[in-house]
Amino acid sequence: QVQLVESGGGLVQAGGSLRLSCAASGNIFSINAMGWYRRAPGKQRELVARITSGGSTNYADSVKGRFTISRDGAKNTVYLQMNSLKPEDTAVYYCRADSGNSPFVYWGQGTQVTVSS
């Protein structure tokens, strides 16, 4: 089993920045990728950014150039640095870990990000 604990959400004005953290514990050696997803009100959950154990990253087009995903292997933590935030970035952000072992996908509890105009 893998446990994910997110932190760093909050309220920020448009143009501001936030950094989200996701700390993994448990069977971390089974993790082959981690990512951030978000669900805005009335919308489906969508991928924001993802990083593999090899360091490859991919981003949603809507956040390219503004958000950066990174990881600290020593702390088993993944970060999402969010700059130039827009009101449309308002959502609950979820951390996800992809594992080579069943159940293969783990989710954090979510953290609210609200961007005011």
Rosetta blueprint (number, residue, H / E / L):
1 Q L
2 V E
3 Q E
4 L E
5 V E
6 E E
7 S E
8 G L
9 G L
10 G E
11 L E
12 V E
13 Q E
14 A L
15 G L
16 G L
17 S L
18 L E
19 R E
20 L E
21 S E
22 C E
23 A E
24 A E
25 S E
26 G E
27 N L
28 I H
29 F H
30 S H
31 I E
32 N E
33 A E
34 M E
35 G E
36 W E
37 Y E
38 R E
39 R E
40 A L
41 P L
42 G L
43 K L
44 Q L
45 R L
46 E E
47 L E
48 V E
49 A E
50 R E
51 I E
52 T E
53 S L
54 G L
55 G L
56 S L
57 T E
58 N E
59 Y E
60 A L
61 D H
62 S H
63 V H
64 K L
65 G L
66 R L
67 F E
68 T E
69 I E
70 S E
71 R E
72 D E
73 G L
74 A L
75 K L
76 N L
77 T E
78 V E
79 Y E
80 L E
81 Q E
82 M E
83 N L
84 S L
85 L L
86 K L
87 P H
88 E H
89 D H
90 T L
91 A E
92 V E
93 Y E
94 Y E
95 C E
96 R E
97 A E
98 D E
99 S E
100 G L
101 N L
102 S L
103 P L
104 F L
105 V E
106 Y E
107 W E
108 G L
109 Q L
110 G L
111 T E
112 Q E
113 V E
114 T E
115 V E
116 S E
117 S L
